[in-house]
Amino acid sequence: MVQNPREEMNNKNMNGFQWFVIFICILLNVIDGFDVLVMAFTAASVSNEWGLSGAELGALLSAGLFGMGAGSLFLAPWADKIGRRPLILLCLLISGLSMVAASFAQTAMQLGLMRFITGIGIGGILASSNVIASEYASSRWRSLAVSLQCTGYAIGATVGGIIAIALISSFGWRSVFLTGGLTTLFMFIISYVWLPESLDYLLAKQPKNALNRINVLTQKINITRLTQLPIISQTAELKKSGISRLFSPRLAFQTICIWLSFFFVMFGFYFVMSWTPKILSANGMTTEQGVTAGVLISAGGMFGAALLGFISSRVRIFYVQAAFLALTAVLIWLFVGSTASLTIAFILSVLLGMMANGCVAGLYAMSPSIYEADVRATGVGYAIGFGRIGGILSPLVAGAFLDSGISSLTLYGYYGGAFILAIITVLAISKIQNRNTIKVSYPNSIEKMV
């Protein structure tokens, strides 16, 4: 009988090699966090230099998100075909080179194009690194592993904000993009040397020399060595590929719900992350204070994602996610009335960052559990891509409303409703997952009940 490495990994304690792989994924997300939010931190400087309107600035903020959506939809699924590692390396090159090119942009159009290309690379990295972190973790620590991976985004955004403040004052906004690009290219070298291929991918797809590659990993993970490759069962459902597989009878409802969950959360999250520095600056704070509030939101996110992961190792991830969504909505509404007091605004910024980033981490932790290994990157990539539609619309809608004269602080109250809607879809997925677990554990009882 052929051993099942995945089952053995699920039931063993994680060793140093597994945590090292997750650490590499954290670093990938650090780079992504810097590259994504660099536009938010340079928005005021870019807008002042080129005299941009709210709608034009909103378009620049959305360009990267639009590219991320395209990368998640069209590049991420290739991780199920060519492997997680090759796709990540390709996307690092795309992101790094386009970030460097953005530092030389002479018009808003040129900058927007480079932001779009950067976003394509980031979209592929986010989906693939999230899947690798999930696939190298055991069952108990999977939510924590993915949540810790998501803290990299907040770390990158926080460090990016601090670096942006220093660089803009000394060298101008272009230096921030150049720094991000060179750092991304350095991460390409790190990943080329140390990032391994996913064991789940090798087992599911069995590419050339798969058995030897698998056994190299089994030795590092400290699980049983394989003497032969497992036989891949080709049921009618497994023969489907791509998006058709995601909408098979067993997965269709969960796919729709996870897509909507990403949409609602990203719609609210990217408004908070993209517009906070600019809006606070327009409501009495200095540019530095507005950026500081944005940095504090990102800093809070480092703790929020980790907190969600630790709680999820003891409480079911879906319930933890619902609680974080509700708290985020409450904090957004409290934040609306806090701008008169700088101290209270900064405190709420940290708490809001904790909860909002925790919500995003929760989605990344939930989504890989829905899909099998051979379609996992596709499923996660499409979910993230659909979420990016919410992220793209978010700053565009906000910019249009601001240009029409609506109070910028009033917008926060409206955007809080997106997190409430996400609670419904998350609990719907939880219900389906509970039902599937019962069917697997007690199939005969279910048949009798039916």
C-alpha positions as CSV (number, residue, x, y, z in Angstrom):
1,M,0.0,0.0,0.0
2,V,1.4,3.4,-1.0
3,Q,1.8,5.8,2.0
4,N,-0.2,9.1,2.0
5,P,2.3,11.9,2.7
6,R,-0.4,14.5,3.0
7,E,-2.2,12.6,5.7
8,E,1.1,12.0,7.5
9,M,1.9,15.7,7.4
10,N,-1.5,16.6,8.7
11,N,-1.1,14.5,11.8
12,K,2.6,15.3,12.7
13,N,4.2,18.2,14.5
14,M,5.6,20.7,12.1
15,N,9.4,20.7,11.9
16,G,11.9,23.5,11.2
17,F,11.9,23.0,7.4
18,Q,8.1,23.4,7.2
19,W,8.3,26.7,9.3
20,F,11.2,27.8,7.1
21,V,9.1,27.5,4.0
22,I,6.3,29.5,5.6
23,F,8.9,32.1,6.6
24,I,9.9,32.4,2.9
25,C,6.2,32.9,2.1
26,I,6.0,35.6,4.8
27,L,8.9,37.4,3.1
28,L,7.1,37.2,-0.2
29,N,4.1,38.8,1.3
30,V,6.3,41.5,2.9
31,I,7.4,42.5,-0.6
32,D,3.8,42.4,-1.8
33,G,2.6,44.6,1.0
34,F,5.3,47.2,0.2
35,D,4.6,47.1,-3.5
36,V,0.8,47.3,-3.2
37,L,0.5,50.2,-0.8
38,V,3.4,52.3,-2.1
39,M,0.9,54.1,-4.2
40,A,-1.2,55.0,-1.1
41,F,1.8,56.4,0.8
42,T,3.0,58.4,-2.2
43,A,-0.6,59.5,-3.3
44,A,-0.4,63.0,-1.8
45,S,3.1,63.7,-3.3
46,V,2.1,62.4,-6.7
47,S,-1.2,64.3,-6.7
48,N,0.6,67.5,-5.7
49,E,3.2,67.2,-8.4
50,W,0.8,66.4,-11.3
51,G,-2.3,68.3,-9.9
52,L,-4.5,65.2,-10.0
53,S,-8.3,65.2,-9.3
54,G,-9.9,62.8,-6.9
55,A,-11.0,60.6,-9.8
56,E,-7.6,60.6,-11.4
57,L,-5.9,59.7,-8.1
58,G,-8.5,57.0,-7.5
59,A,-7.6,55.5,-10.9
60,L,-4.0,55.3,-10.0
61,L,-4.8,53.7,-6.7
62,S,-7.0,51.2,-8.6
63,A,-4.5,50.4,-11.3
64,G,-2.4,48.1,-9.1
65,L,-5.5,46.4,-7.8
66,F,-6.8,45.9,-11.3
67,G,-3.5,44.3,-12.2
68,M,-3.7,42.1,-9.1
69,G,-7.1,40.9,-10.2
70,A,-5.8,40.0,-13.6
71,G,-2.8,38.2,-12.1
72,S,-5.0,36.2,-9.8
73,L,-7.4,35.3,-12.6
74,F,-5.0,34.6,-15.4
75,L,-1.6,33.9,-13.9
76,A,-2.4,32.1,-10.6
77,P,-4.1,29.1,-12.2
78,W,-0.9,28.3,-14.0
79,A,0.5,27.3,-10.6
80,D,-1.7,24.2,-10.9
81,K,-0.1,23.5,-14.3
82,I,3.6,24.4,-14.1
83,G,4.0,24.5,-10.3
84,R,3.9,27.0,-7.5
85,R,7.6,27.8,-7.5
86,P,8.1,28.6,-11.2
87,L,5.1,30.9,-11.2
88,I,6.3,32.8,-8.1
89,L,9.7,33.3,-9.7
90,L,8.2,34.7,-12.9
91,C,5.9,37.0,-10.9
92,L,8.7,38.4,-8.8
93,L,10.5,39.4,-12.0
94,I,7.4,41.1,-13.4
95,S,6.8,43.0,-10.2
96,G,10.4,44.0,-9.6
97,L,11.1,45.3,-13.1
98,S,7.8,47.2,-13.3
99,M,8.4,48.9,-9.9
100,V,11.8,50.1,-11.1
101,A,10.2,51.4,-14.3
102,A,7.5,53.2,-12.3
103,S,10.2,55.3,-10.6
104,F,11.0,56.8,-14.0
105,A,7.3,57.6,-15.0
106,Q,6.8,61.1,-16.3
107,T,3.0,61.1,-16.6
108,A,0.0,59.7,-14.6
109,M,-0.7,57.4,-17.6
110,Q,2.8,55.9,-17.5
111,L,2.7,55.4,-13.7
112,G,-0.8,53.8,-14.0
113,L,0.5,51.3,-16.6
114,M,3.4,50.3,-14.5
115,R,1.2,49.9,-11.4
116,F,-1.1,47.6,-13.5
117,I,1.9,45.4,-14.5
118,T,3.2,45.3,-10.9
119,G,-0.3,44.2,-9.8
120,I,-0.2,41.3,-12.3
121,G,2.9,40.0,-10.7
122,I,1.6,40.5,-7.2
123,G,-1.7,38.7,-8.0
124,G,0.2,35.6,-9.0
125,I,2.5,35.7,-6.0
126,L,-0.3,36.2,-3.4
127,A,-2.3,33.2,-4.6
128,S,0.7,30.9,-5.0
129,S,2.5,31.8,-1.8
130,N,-0.7,31.5,0.2
131,V,-1.3,28.0,-1.2
132,I,2.3,26.9,-0.5
133,A,2.0,28.1,3.1
134,S,-1.2,26.1,3.5
135,E,0.3,23.0,1.8
136,Y,3.3,22.8,4.0
137,A,1.3,23.1,7.3
138,S,-0.3,20.4,9.3
139,S,-4.0,20.4,9.9
140,R,-3.9,22.0,13.4
141,W,-1.5,24.8,12.4
142,R,-2.7,25.5,8.9
143,S,-4.8,28.5,9.8
144,L,-1.9,29.9,11.9
145,A,0.6,29.3,9.1
146,V,-1.5,31.1,6.5
147,S,-2.3,33.9,8.9
148,L,1.4,34.4,9.7
149,Q,2.0,34.4,6.0
150,C,-0.6,37.2,5.7
151,T,1.2,39.2,8.4
152,G,4.0,39.7,5.9
153,Y,1.6,42.0,3.9
154,A,1.1,44.2,7.0
155,I,4.8,44.2,7.8
156,G,5.6,45.2,4.2
157,A,3.0,48.0,4.3
158,T,4.2,49.2,7.7
159,V,7.9,49.2,6.7
160,G,6.9,50.7,3.4
161,G,5.1,53.6,5.1
162,I,8.1,54.3,7.3
163,I,10.5,54.1,4.4
164,A,8.1,56.3,2.3
165,I,8.1,59.0,4.9
166,A,11.9,59.1,5.1
167,L,12.5,58.8,1.3
168,I,9.8,61.3,0.1
169,S,11.2,64.0,2.4
170,S,14.8,63.5,1.2
171,F,14.6,62.1,-2.3
172,G,11.0,62.5,-3.6
173,W,8.3,59.9,-4.3
174,R,10.2,58.2,-7.1
175,S,12.8,56.8,-4.7
176,V,10.1,54.8,-2.9
177,F,9.2,52.9,-6.1
178,L,12.9,52.3,-7.0
179,T,13.5,50.9,-3.5
180,G,10.5,48.6,-3.7
181,G,11.6,47.4,-7.2
182,L,15.2,46.6,-6.2
183,T,14.0,44.8,-3.0
184,T,11.6,42.7,-5.0
185,L,14.4,41.6,-7.4
186,F,16.5,40.7,-4.4
187,M,13.6,38.5,-3.2
188,F,13.7,36.7,-6.5
189,I,17.2,35.6,-5.7
190,I,16.2,34.4,-2.2
191,S,13.2,32.5,-3.6
192,Y,15.3,30.9,-6.4
193,V,17.8,29.6,-3.9
194,W,15.5,28.5,-1.0
195,L,11.9,28.2,-2.0
196,P,10.9,24.5,-2.6
197,E,8.1,23.2,-4.8
198,S,4.8,22.2,-3.1
199,L,4.7,18.6,-2.0
200,D,0.9,18.6,-2.7
201,Y,1.5,19.8,-6.3
202,L,4.1,17.0,-6.9
203,L,1.8,14.4,-5.6
204,A,-1.3,15.6,-7.5
205,K,0.4,16.4,-10.9
206,Q,3.4,14.0,-10.8
207,P,5.6,15.9,-13.2
208,K,8.9,14.6,-14.5
209,N,11.2,13.1,-11.8
210,A,8.3,13.5,-9.3
211,L,9.2,10.6,-7.1
212,N,12.8,11.7,-6.5
213,R,11.7,15.3,-5.9
214,I,9.0,14.1,-3.4
215,N,11.5,12.0,-1.5
216,V,13.9,14.9,-1.2
217,L,11.0,16.8,0.5
218,T,9.8,13.8,2.6
219,Q,13.3,13.6,4.1
220,K,13.3,17.3,4.9
221,I,9.8,17.2,6.4
222,N,10.7,13.9,8.2
223,I,7.9,11.8,6.9
224,T,7.9,8.3,5.3
225,R,9.8,7.9,2.1
226,L,7.7,6.8,-0.9
227,T,8.7,3.7,-2.9
228,Q,6.3,4.5,-5.7
229,L,4.0,7.3,-6.7
230,P,0.3,7.1,-5.6
231,I,-2.2,6.3,-8.2
232,I,-4.3,9.3,-9.3
233,S,-8.0,8.6,-9.3
234,Q,-9.6,10.1,-12.4
235,T,-13.3,10.5,-11.6
236,A,-15.6,12.5,-13.9
237,E,-15.3,15.5,-11.6
238,L,-11.5,15.3,-11.4
239,K,-11.2,15.2,-15.2
240,K,-12.7,18.7,-15.3
241,S,-10.2,21.6,-15.2
242,G,-10.1,25.3,-14.5
243,I,-13.2,27.2,-13.7
244,S,-15.6,24.3,-14.7
245,R,-14.2,22.3,-11.8
246,L,-14.8,25.2,-9.4
247,F,-18.5,25.1,-10.4
248,S,-19.0,21.3,-10.1
249,P,-22.0,20.3,-8.0
250,R,-20.0,19.8,-4.9
251,L,-18.1,23.1,-5.1
252,A,-20.3,25.6,-6.8
253,F,-22.1,27.1,-3.8
254,Q,-18.8,27.3,-1.8
255,T,-17.1,28.9,-4.8
256,I,-19.8,31.6,-5.1
257,C,-19.7,32.3,-1.3
258,I,-15.9,32.5,-1.1
259,W,-15.9,34.9,-4.1
260,L,-18.5,37.1,-2.5
261,S,-16.6,37.0,0.8
262,F,-13.4,38.2,-0.9
263,F,-15.4,40.9,-2.8
264,F,-17.0,42.4,0.3
265,V,-13.9,42.3,2.4
266,M,-11.6,43.7,-0.3
267,F,-14.2,46.5,-1.1
268,G,-14.0,47.7,2.5
269,F,-10.3,46.9,3.2
270,Y,-8.9,48.7,0.2
271,F,-10.9,51.8,1.0
272,V,-9.5,51.9,4.5
273,M,-6.0,51.2,3.4
274,S,-5.9,53.4,0.2
275,W,-7.8,56.5,1.2
276,T,-7.1,56.9,5.0
277,P,-3.8,59.0,4.6
278,K,-5.4,61.2,2.0
279,I,-8.7,61.7,3.7
280,L,-7.2,62.5,7.1
281,S,-4.9,65.0,5.5
282,A,-7.9,66.7,3.9
283,N,-9.7,66.8,7.3
284,G,-7.3,68.8,9.3
285,M,-4.3,66.5,9.8
286,T,-0.9,67.2,8.2
287,T,0.3,64.9,5.4
288,E,2.7,63.2,7.9
289,Q,-0.1,62.6,10.4
290,G,-2.3,61.1,7.7
291,V,0.5,58.8,6.5
292,T,1.3,57.9,10.2
293,A,-2.4,56.8,10.7
294,G,-2.0,54.7,7.5
295,V,1.2,53.1,8.9
296,L,-0.6,52.4,12.3
297,I,-3.4,50.6,10.4
298,S,-0.8,48.5,8.7
299,A,1.1,48.0,12.0
300,G,-2.1,46.8,13.7
301,G,-2.5,44.4,10.9
302,M,0.7,42.5,11.8
303,F,-0.9,41.6,15.2
304,G,-4.4,41.1,13.8
305,A,-3.4,38.4,11.3
306,A,-1.3,36.5,13.9
307,L,-4.1,36.8,16.5
308,L,-6.6,35.3,14.1
309,G,-4.3,32.5,13.4
310,F,-3.6,31.7,17.1
311,I,-7.4,31.7,17.9
312,S,-8.1,29.6,14.8
313,S,-5.8,26.8,16.1
314,R,-8.4,26.4,18.9
315,V,-11.7,27.7,17.5
316,R,-13.1,27.0,14.0
317,I,-11.7,29.5,11.5
318,F,-15.2,30.4,10.2
319,Y,-16.5,31.6,13.5
320,V,-13.3,33.5,14.2
321,Q,-13.6,35.2,10.8
322,A,-17.2,36.2,11.5
323,A,-16.2,37.8,14.8
324,F,-13.4,39.7,13.2
325,L,-15.7,41.0,10.4
326,A,-18.2,42.3,13.0
327,L,-15.5,44.0,15.1
328,T,-14.1,45.7,11.9
329,A,-17.5,47.2,11.1
330,V,-17.9,48.6,14.6
331,L,-14.4,50.1,14.6
332,I,-14.9,51.7,11.2
333,W,-18.0,53.4,12.6
334,L,-16.1,54.5,15.7
335,F,-13.3,55.8,13.6
336,V,-15.7,58.2,11.8
337,G,-16.1,60.3,14.9
338,S,-12.5,60.1,16.2
339,T,-10.7,62.5,13.8
340,A,-11.1,65.5,16.1
341,S,-8.7,63.8,18.6
342,L,-5.3,62.8,17.2
343,T,-4.6,60.3,20.0
344,I,-8.0,58.5,19.7
345,A,-7.7,58.4,15.9
346,F,-4.2,56.8,16.2
347,I,-5.4,54.2,18.8
348,L,-8.4,53.3,16.6
349,S,-6.2,53.1,13.6
350,V,-4.2,50.3,15.3
351,L,-7.3,48.4,16.3
352,L,-8.9,48.9,12.9
353,G,-5.8,47.6,11.3
354,M,-5.8,44.5,13.6
355,M,-9.3,43.6,12.7
356,A,-9.3,44.5,9.0
357,N,-6.1,42.7,8.2
358,G,-7.3,39.8,10.3
359,C,-10.3,39.6,8.1
360,V,-8.1,39.3,5.0
361,A,-5.9,36.7,6.7
362,G,-9.0,34.7,7.6
363,L,-10.1,34.6,3.9
364,Y,-6.7,33.4,2.9
365,A,-6.8,30.7,5.6
366,M,-10.3,29.6,4.7
367,S,-10.0,29.4,0.9
368,P,-7.4,26.6,0.4
369,S,-9.4,24.2,2.6
370,I,-12.3,24.3,0.0
371,Y,-10.3,22.9,-2.9
372,E,-8.2,19.8,-3.7
373,A,-4.5,20.2,-4.5
374,D,-4.7,19.9,-8.3
375,V,-7.2,22.8,-8.5
376,R,-6.3,24.7,-5.3
377,A,-4.2,27.5,-6.8
378,T,-6.9,28.0,-9.5
379,G,-9.7,28.1,-6.8
380,V,-7.8,30.5,-4.6
381,G,-6.6,32.6,-7.5
382,Y,-10.1,33.1,-8.9
383,A,-11.4,33.9,-5.4
384,I,-8.7,36.5,-4.9
385,G,-9.3,37.8,-8.4
386,F,-13.0,38.3,-7.8
387,G,-12.1,40.0,-4.6
388,R,-9.9,42.4,-6.5
389,I,-13.0,43.6,-8.4
390,G,-14.2,44.9,-5.0
391,G,-10.8,46.3,-4.4
392,I,-10.7,48.0,-7.8
393,L,-14.2,49.5,-7.4
394,S,-13.5,50.7,-3.9
395,P,-11.2,53.6,-4.5
396,L,-12.9,54.5,-7.7
397,V,-16.3,54.7,-6.0
398,A,-14.7,56.7,-3.1
399,G,-13.0,59.1,-5.5
400,A,-16.3,59.7,-7.4
401,F,-18.2,60.3,-4.2
402,L,-15.5,62.7,-2.9
403,D,-15.6,64.7,-6.2
404,S,-19.4,64.9,-5.9
405,G,-19.0,66.6,-2.5
406,I,-20.0,63.9,-0.1
407,S,-18.3,64.0,3.3
408,S,-15.1,61.9,3.3
409,L,-15.8,60.7,6.8
410,T,-19.4,59.7,5.9
411,L,-17.9,57.3,3.4
412,Y,-16.4,55.3,6.3
413,G,-19.8,54.5,7.7
414,Y,-21.0,53.2,4.3
415,Y,-18.0,51.0,3.8
416,G,-18.4,49.4,7.2
417,G,-21.5,47.7,5.8
418,A,-19.4,45.6,3.4
419,F,-17.9,43.7,6.3
420,I,-21.4,42.9,7.7
421,L,-22.4,41.4,4.3
422,A,-19.3,39.2,4.4
423,I,-20.4,37.6,7.7
424,I,-23.4,36.1,5.9
425,T,-21.3,34.5,3.1
426,V,-18.6,33.2,5.6
427,L,-21.2,31.5,7.8
428,A,-22.8,30.0,4.7
429,I,-19.5,28.4,3.8
430,S,-19.1,27.1,7.4
431,K,-22.5,25.4,7.1
432,I,-21.5,23.6,3.9
433,Q,-18.2,22.6,5.4
434,N,-20.0,21.2,8.5
435,R,-22.3,19.2,6.3
436,N,-19.4,17.8,4.2
437,T,-17.6,16.8,7.3
438,I,-20.6,14.9,8.7
439,K,-21.1,13.1,5.3
440,V,-17.4,11.9,5.4
441,S,-17.6,10.8,9.0
442,Y,-21.0,9.3,9.0
443,P,-22.0,8.4,5.4
444,N,-24.4,5.6,6.3
445,S,-26.3,7.7,8.8
446,I,-26.7,10.5,6.2
447,E,-28.0,8.0,3.7
448,K,-30.6,6.8,6.1
449,M,-31.6,10.3,7.1
450,V,-32.1,11.1,3.4
